[in-house]
Amino acid sequence: MGFFFKKGNKQPKLKEQYSEETDTAPAKSKDEKESSYYNSETNLHFSIRYISTIVDQDIIQKNILPYLLDKQFASIADVKKILPIEDVQIETNEALIEEKLFNGYLVLKVHTDKQHVAFIAAKEVIVRSLSMPEVETSVIGPKEAFIEAIDQNINLLRIRLPVKELMIEEFTIGSVSKTRTALMYIDDIANMENVNTMRQRLQAIDFDQINDSSYIEQLTADNKNSPFPQFLDTERPDRAAGVLVEGKVVVLVDGSPHALIGPTNLVEFFSSPEDYLFNWITASILRLIRLFAVVFSILITPMYVAVLTYHYELIPKDLTATLITSRQVIPFPPILEALILELTIELLREAGARLPTKIGQTIGIVGGIVIGTASVEAGLTSNVLLILVALAALASFITPVYKMGNAIRFLRFPFLLFAQLLGLLGIVFCLLIVITHLLRLTSLGRPYLEPIYPPRWRDLKDSFIRLSFDKQIRRPSYVQAQKEIRFNPKHQKRRHDIEE
Amino acid sequence: MKKYILLFLCLILSGCVNKSIIDEVDIERGVGYDEASDNKIRGTILLSKYNEDGTTENVTMTVVDETSVNILSRLQRQSDSTIVYGSLKLVIFSEAIAKKDLIEISDAFVRDARLGSRMYFVISEGSAQKVLKGEYGDHGNATFISDALDHNIKHGDVPKTNLHLFVYDYTQKGRTAYLPIIKKLNQQRIDISAIGLLDRQGHLVDKVSVKDMFYLKLLVDKYSGGSQVVKLDGDRATIRSIHSKNKIKISKRNPLEMSINIKVEGIIQEYRGKKLTQKKIEQFEKKFAEEINQNTTKLIKRFQQLGIDPAGLGHNAKQQTRNFDFKKWDDEYKDLTVHVKTDVTILESGVVQ
């Protein structure tokens, strides 16, 4: 190694050149503006510096310059008095200039006073309007979703929880992106251990860029090598507000329309915000259907492969004829047949997700009808398997949380492989691995498989099923909320149906 | 590291697992055994071939060899694809085999974990090969015969039987086994013609005809839906939906006496005669009970003479006696007094306007 460096010696040279350049003439971005003015009344020369692309020109023209030029502006201390802007800071620290400049402040310097600088807030926030939730759509219930601006998102939550206990801690994360990240919790409900863990993990992040809350999710996950998401993410303020009241912690990231929720458990990923809007019987049945669909989606193709390859005895005698005749012309073993179809479905999903909506629909039709029918007619796949794979794909779409849906989507491939290698034994083997992994997994240090393990009967009331609200007396036990009781059923007023 | 080695071993060892891809094997559905010369047996296997139009073709292959295992391996050599026997549903023994080697042949079926214990053992009147060579139903012969047995066990007079129960009855001291007997009527039809009774060595010694099958089932099994005709002074009633239970007890010791309490419930479905009054119904109940008592007692006498015990009297006596001595029981059994007491209840007699 040393040999090369001696000969070429290029790297140090490059560094020198770079540092020389920056030292002598600091590069200036094109949108960095500086201009000088003169207040004739007080005979004061002053200059302002700002970044034109993040500053609201309207504010400068209407709310700053007229006042500075016409009012009694004698010293830098006067700025606070004469400007109709609240956020005006007068500092002596020169080092702050750059930070403030790039956060949308105007930097005001007075020529007679070299020591002080004034920072005047003039940030232009471009906010898109609130829109409908696109990932977690619901038929009934609130139709607003988070947007990219963090202040707006906090506002949405504040409106839903107008209590002084709703705490917000702010962090700036990312050495380059300087992303504002807010940690939210309800002070007297949330367990401080959860809050502290989350705060520590947020502070420990050392990364250059945070583009979305998913970055935070991956950087703070308990097990970074797990396919399962360990924080629930939601774009619905109602869901975020709901879990805050349960005693959980919510993380909002500037620039991301998704909030992170922790601690969470596996079953929570299969609950939809709509579950709380239906009556408890409907909601419970829907949840059970969803959980069944997930198991079905993971296991059905591997089962098909295992049974057709090894366990012909398990096929009911009335089904044998159907299965055999559907496979008679197919030249591939069941595993190849299954892999071809599964990959086709994955391709279709990927293509559908990447393409613009209008073309995406066409892809759905092309995939569903053309490829499906054609492959059966060409004798590449059996129609029984086609139905199973389509059903499995359909069932995997049922997961309300997109990230969990993706985890499940790819979980079936190792199952398929093991089904081919060892039959049903292989599927059991694979299940054992997955279950062991889930048992070890935690979310913010709380068990992921709760209430199955550790068994918490009390928490079953809002997991596989959802009991009625008057049964939800306690908050989920794995959150370990400070205030465990949600309400006291004895204090409830008796219902009077008829005034007597 | 160990984990990865284990995983790797899983991958390479899996090559040793036998694959049997469903459309690349011949699935053996039924097998029949007949007598052949030189102490050999003639084995006939029934394969189901599924055609693309949805029909099932019966293919039989026959070979003569010494054991059932040899027969299969010889047939493998004659077949273009592996014959797998895991979903075997039916084993037919000809009467001649049933009188001689049934237990020896069935041993292979009992030992093999691949086989389900709910498959049927049956005895055929005449050659088993002939029965298998028929063309019954649309879904294959084995399915046809096993379905026929299924529904006759559920709703008819055939007492419950399968491999598991057969082995249990045969090996349990104080019990002997029984198997249904089928007969080929013509190329398209079969009939369950009798129940064959086996002695303690597993040899066919007696047959219970269709007429007495009802009473046999009352003794050895429980009813969940049968029908029987009862005649009383020229009137005739068909009793349907018969449910029955029996209880075998030692009623007296020294000398041993046993009692069988049979409880029968049913509905009168059809009645020919004068008006059916409550009194008449009670008379019918009594008559039916009497008939059952007579016929079952007759059957038990027959069992005692032959030294067989399909009802499991000995087994029941053992359960109710401390230090039960089977040697003593064998002597006592022939002259044992058995009381049959039947309690018939007619639940309803239909709606008459």
Interface residues (C-beta under 8 A of the other chain):
Chain A: V307 L308 T309 Y310 Y312 E313 I315 K317 D318 T320 A321 L323 I324 T325 R327 Q328 V329 I330 P333 P334 F418 L421 L422 G423 G426 F429
Chain B: C10 L11 S14 V17 N18 K19 S20 I21 I22 D23 V25 I27 S48 Y50 N51 E52 G54 T56 V84 G86 S87 K89 R114 G116 H139 T143
